[in-house]
Amino acid sequence: MLGALFTCAGQRVDIVAAFGRAGARTLAVDVNPLAPALYHANAHAFVPRIDDPAYVAALRELVRVHDIALIVPLTDLDHGVLSRAKDELGALVLLPAPAIVDALADKWAAHQLFVERGIGSPDTWLPEAVTADVAYPVLVKARHGFGSRGIYRCKDARELEFFLDYTDHDSMVQACCRGEEFSIDVFCDLESRCLNAVPRTMIESKGGESIKGMTIQDDELIEVGRHVSETLGLVGPANIQCFREPDGSHLVTDINPRFGGGFPLPTAAGSRYPELALALAAGERPEPRLGDFRAGLVMTRFFSELVLSAGPDGTLEPFAEELPEPIAEP
């Protein structure tokens, strides 16, 4: 069984559990002992904050002790650190090059990258460059925001001026897309070949995360996913958010180089992304399977919970919960 380590595990029980079902020996790490995904892995550990100089060394030691072959970052928080430490950690890290990670973390830099690489992107300006004849509505967007934080819709110049003054984020201004929004969950190998791309509708989102959606067999969106991921040199999982405009063009608004919030849906549709990740960690070279998934599956999400009780030495342990049995270390 290959060992897979999940950083910033947080609430991503869905991802940790899916890798376990795919045959991985799972190790979840976080700084917060109340992160529920910790207790859904075969083993868990606590690590320093990502801005602590000891963070990388702590991960490297866990890789050694637990015989880890694969590192899967579950949030954007440590992408910059891990993309630069790939050669130090002793395991495959599913992230693209640092320059791509940095650009995708900054929405203004991402827009510039998309334009430079010939990828459709909505008209976007820095605040001081917005002209008087700009077409409204527009969006004020935090350049480093996530989860729909720091986004404000402005219907006229007065509102634009207000929200630019109101926000405490370093922001940009972007034209509103007028078409339908989609998400495309892609997975690329170490050569940035797109192995699959699963489009889904955005029926409902909350806090920037999809809670209702449906997989669709749309050849144009599949090709958008392939073209964008291979053009940018993505590695591992990514979630591409785009709009299909009334003229049929596709405009990319955001790319997260990690498993998306809607991960359970492409997984249920047969994406086999955990299996592909483990295959890469084992040195295999899977062939692309573009369009090989089940369309028409609908996801609707709900809250769940994990009850913990005091364990020995002040630790917390799941109470009356069916969770994976710890696996003895080799």
Buried (B, 14 or more C-beta within 10 A) or exposed (E): BBBBBBBBBBBBBBBBBBBBEBEBBBBBBBBEEEBBBBBBBBBBBEBBEBEEEEBBBBBBBBBEEBBBBBBBBBBBBBBBBBBBBBEEBBBBBBBBBBEBBBBBBBBBBBBBBBEEEEBBBBBBBEBEEBEEEBEEEBBBBBBBBBEEEBBBEBEEEEBBEBBBEEBEBBBBBBBBBEBEBBBBBBBBBEEBBBBBBBBBBBEEBEEBEBBBBBBBBBEEBBBBBBBBBBBBBBBBBBBBBBBBBEEEEBBBBBBBBBBBBBBBBBBBBBBBBBBBBBBBBEEEEBEBBBBEBEBEBEBEBEEEEBEBEEEEEEEBEBEEEEBBEEBEEE
